[in-house]
Amino acid sequence: MARKIESPTIVEAAGNKPKIIEEYIGNMNTQSSSVSIARMQSPGGWIEPGQTPKFDEYTVVLKGTLQV
């Protein structure tokens, strides 16, 4: 059954500068461990250590540059 998500859950990010992660679908907000859908705002020059998550993660860049 469909469920309205009233607001995202703020998730703490690893990295060299403060970053905002607002999770809409995922372990923190909907107890779904297989996928994470979140809005992220990263400052220029932000980096994080490499990760191997145990869920599907998708990235959509709306503004700026993503370097992988």
Secondary structure, DSSP 8 states (H G I E B T S, - for coil): ------S-EEE---SSS--EEEEEESHHHH--SSEEEEEEE--TT--------SSEE----SSS----
